[in-house]
Amino acid sequence: MMVKPTSPFTTLLMCGRSSNFISTQMTKPYKVITSVFTLLICIGFLNSVQAQVSYPHIQLPNDIPKLFAKGLLSDGLSNRDFTISPAGDEIMITVQQPKFALSTILYLVKKDNSWSKPEVAPFSGRYRDLEAAFSPDGQFIYFSSDRPVTANTPKKDFDIWRVKRLPGGKWGEPKNLGSTVNSDKNEFYPSITRSGNLYFTVEAEYSKGKEDIVLCTFANSTYSKPVSLPEAINTPNYEFNAFVDPDEQFILFTSYGREDDLGGGDLYISRKDKGGDWMLAKHLPINSTAIDYCPFVTWDKQYLVFTSSRLNKEFADGNIKSYQKVRELLDGPGNGLDDLYWVKFDSNW
């Protein structure tokens, strides 16, 4: 279980109280030294907090979605599935060939408050892997893959796998979650909560629609069989790629085929009522006519990062374009392939 961090404001109060207590016990010359020393500690703590929540982007987003890490992670390739570690020092995304001939998980590491360039994750690069998600304690990564369960036996569908962090911080060997979670159908987009509950997307006979979001409850160190979420979320249409709040108070997902769908598949949110039941999902105001999916809310609940294939508006601006400009539009983000976007997360959605 992850310990809730102390807020910077609380820490300042604690520092101030400590300073006042100590000052009453010391003579005057020591009061000044102690106060200055305490202030420096507080400043150092605040700087460390600020460093922990930094992202590979200079300007934070507002209420309008903008490209995330343009040129680094949103670079004209098909990039999707953002996740960041609870400690804020590792990022993972998926890069794909548009026809799914290749799907690889990339990762970046933050060191000395500077982000590295993307590299292939140590457990990826051989099979089609996608949709990495950190556990709330940061000790596991869950992802979907078509890698064989047994050596040299080709896999025709995608399963949920898990990899554990080893002593020293490196990642171990992936392990399949087994037949209780996985089936001979596809399992995609895992999301893990503090309780250990596992949410993901399935194509199964018991589904309410063409794809459903399901829950495997975790108890006594084992998972229960998947249960389809209620009609407030799942419909006869497509519901997929859900991010579930670590405390299981809200869920973000994509649905395709609803009456208010703008065209390509849109993001929706559902929250739990006072009785713990999921309420009817609401259409988010940030959707486009392209597909908007693969949501992730940062651990401080300040930002929503998602994937979209929305086009650069310059494609249809009516201006004559040089060959150089055409190449720039086709090779850059907003070219119709998947890009990463982020926006300020609105608690009133």
Buried (B, 14 or more C-beta within 10 A) or exposed (E): EBEEEEEBEEBBEBBBEBBEEBBEEEEEEEBEEBBEEBBEBBEEBBEEBEEBBBBBBEEEBEEEBBBBBBEBBBBBBBBBBBBBBBEBBBBBBBBBEEEEEBBBBBBBBBEEEEBEEBEBBEBBEEBBBBBBBBBBBBEBBBBBBBBEEEEEEEBEEBBBBBBEBEEEEEBBEBEBBEEEBBBEBBBBBBBBBBBBBBBBBBBBEEBBBBBBBBBBBBEEEEBBEBEBBEEBBBBEBBBBBBBBBBEBEBBBBBBBEBEEBBEBBBBBBBBBEEEEEBBEBEBBEBBBEBBBBBBBBBBEEBBBBBBBBBBBEBEEEEEEEEEEEEEBBEEBBBBBBBBBBBBBBEEEB
